[in-house]
């Protein structure tokens, strides 16, 4: 019986590299041969065991995949179709992408845009999808480039990097908030116009209404950073919140919402409806400059996943990390 290498969590704690068989694959109507995956903050929590990500055991880690349909009982997919899958509980309630073959539900799959190679689609992954969902929310609430500066917090991370690149490419004046001055040149190459040290927003919570500056905000940090960003958002500006790297608390007041009409929009990429995902992937295929995407991407091997998981939690990862699953899985 064929065996597939996989990073599996068998109990609360770190994932271990082991082998699974076809019989070990979960229920689902489509089987996918995985070529590439990616590294996200949630993957770091899952692989290291430092976050309670897996809801049952055993659980294969990895929340993103790009690959080819190997077998299908669904009329929507046939062998040979090129697909991507992000979220939908992979590595939480359904075995994930850190393996060379996985069985999934057909409704979770999205056809890979022709303009994106499998590796590039994973350079985008959950982080890039989340960034585009945030941009779509800013557009839906009529935040236009002419309205003024747009703030991206956690700008050097995976979501932040892609958000900076997309927004800059669309003509927005992007201010990047980061605590790493050494990333300024990198963020400038993505299109950031200016910088804000993260301590300015991420320290003490300031007054409920602060001087108006931001037409829109993409926040990946949460906590006091999000609160201060809201307090500085212009009248009828929009804040898209998608992360909690700085904490999941929100020590805010309602004043920015009822006196300035500020809109706080929550962005979720895990259970996002398929039709919204399809549109987001279409826009990513057309609006994200591929040369810029390549500059923020590093391709690493399957055996490196445990160390990469530690690195992303420690803030040592810049941009996007693609995991070459099919090319290097057997070398570990």
C-alpha positions, 0 to 999 in steps of 0.5 A, a space after each residue: 500500500 502506498 505511503 505518504 509522508 505527513 506532519 501529524 499531530 497525535 496528541 496535544 503537542 508538536 507535529 511529527 513527520 510520519 507516514 500515512 496510507 490511502 486508508 488513513 485519508 479522511 472522508 471526502 469526494 475528491 483526492 488531491 495530489 499536493 504539489 505545494 503548500 505554504 507557511 502561515 502563523 496558524 501553521 506555526 501554532 499547529 506544528 509547534 503545538 504552541 496553539 490549540 489548533 487541532 480539534 481532534 487527533 490524529 491531525 495532519 497540519 497545514 492549512 493551504 494546498 495547491 495540487 492536481 485532482 487525482 480522483 473525484 466522485 464529484 461532477 464538478 471536478 475530474 482527474 487532472 484539474 488544477 486546484 487550490 484550497 485554503 481554510 475550511 478547517 484544514 489542520 483543525 477539524 479536517 486533515 491538512 496539507 502537509 502531506 503529498 496526498 489528501 482527500 477533501 470535499 469538492 465544495 472547498 476547492 477553487 480552480 487555480 487561476 491560469 495566471 498563477 503557477 502552483 507555487 505562486 498560488 501558495 505564495 498567495 495562500 491564506 495570507 494573500 487571500 485574506 489580504 485581498 478580502 480586506 481590499 475588497 471590503 475597503 473597495 465595497 465601502 468606497 475607500 478610494 485612492 483619492 481619499 487619503 492614506 491607507 494604513 497596513 499594520 503588521 506590514 512585513 508579515 504574510 498578510 501585510 506584505 500582500 496587502 501593501 503590494 495590492 493596495 500600492 498597485 491599485 494606486 493607494 498611498 500606503 503607510 506600513 506599520 512595522 516594528 522592524 526597521 530593517 524591513 523598510 527597504 523591502 516594504 518600499 519595494 512593495 510600494 509602501 510610501 511611508 512608515 509608522 513604528 508599531 509602538 506608536 499604535 501598539 503602546 497605550 490606548 490613546 484617546 477615543 477620538 484622535 486626529 483623523 488620518 486614515 481613509 482605510 486600514 488593514 489590521 493584522 494585529 488587533 488589541 491596542 493597535 486596532 483600537 488606536 487605528 480606529 481612533 485615527 480613522 477619518 470620517 466614514 473611513 473603513 477598518 478591515 480587521 483580520 488578525 490578532 498577532 498583538 492580542 484578541 482584546 479590543 479595549 475600545 469605545 463606541 465613539 469613533 463609530 457613532 461620531 465619525 461613522 467609522 466602519 469596522 469590518 471583520 474579515 474571515 478567510 476560513 469559512 468564507 463562501 466559495 463565490 467570494 473566494 472565486 472572486 478574490 482569486 480572480 482579482 489576485 490573478 489580475 491585480 497582484 503584480 507577479 514580479 512583486 509577489 516573487 520578491 516576497 516569496 521564499 521556497 523551502 523544503 518539506 523537511 524544514 517545516 518544524 524550524 520554519 514553524 518556530 521562526 514564524 512564531 518568533 517573528 523571523 519570517 518576512 513575506 511569504 514562505 512556500 513549501 515544496 511538498 512534492 519536490 522534497 517531501 521524501 528527502 526528510 
